[in-house]
Every structure is written in structure tokens, then in C-alpha cells.
Amino acid sequence: MFIVTGASSGIGRSTALALAGRGERVLAVARSTDALAALQRRGGSNISMLSADLSVAADLDALVEATADDVIDGIVHSAGS
């Protein structure tokens, strides 16, 4: 599984789609639930989503929980600040 932050637009979105297109499992992370849902529809079953603001401790905890049972193959951190 790859974690891609900032996946709602730009480099993050393109990276998530490219990885999913190669058959990789992707956890797309961004603040915008609507944009993540659109990404998931376009990317198909290889993309799962987590709406989170990475500047919020509780959201970071949610990311850790969401990936606790997975092997992480890579992280693309493209969330803006």
C-alpha cells in the first residue's frame, strides 16, 4: 500500500491515479471529502480514502489506525501547508 497525502489535487492526485493505474493499493489522504470521493470514483477499487487534516493530532492518529494492519510500500507526502 502507498499513502499519498494531498491527494485531492495536483501532484498528489496525479500520483495516486498513476499508482492505482499500475495496480498498487493507495490510501489517498486529503482534507476535501468531495475531492477524495471523485478521485476514488476515477481510480477505482485500488484507491481508498481518508479525509484528514495532517496538522490535527487526532487526524494523524486516524491515519495510523487506518494503516495499522497494512504493509506500507511508500509514502508520497504532497500535502500543502
Secondary structure as GFF3:
##gff-version 3
##sequence-region A 1 81
A	DSSP	beta_strand	2	5	.	.	.	ID=ss1
A	DSSP	alpha_helix	10	21	.	.	.	ID=ss2
A	DSSP	beta_strand	26	30	.	.	.	ID=ss3
A	DSSP	alpha_helix	33	43	.	.	.	ID=ss4
A	DSSP	three_ten_helix	44	46	.	.	.	ID=ss5
A	DSSP	beta_strand	47	51	.	.	.	ID=ss6
A	DSSP	alpha_helix	57	67	.	.	.	ID=ss7
A	DSSP	beta_strand	74	77	.	.	.	ID=ss8
###
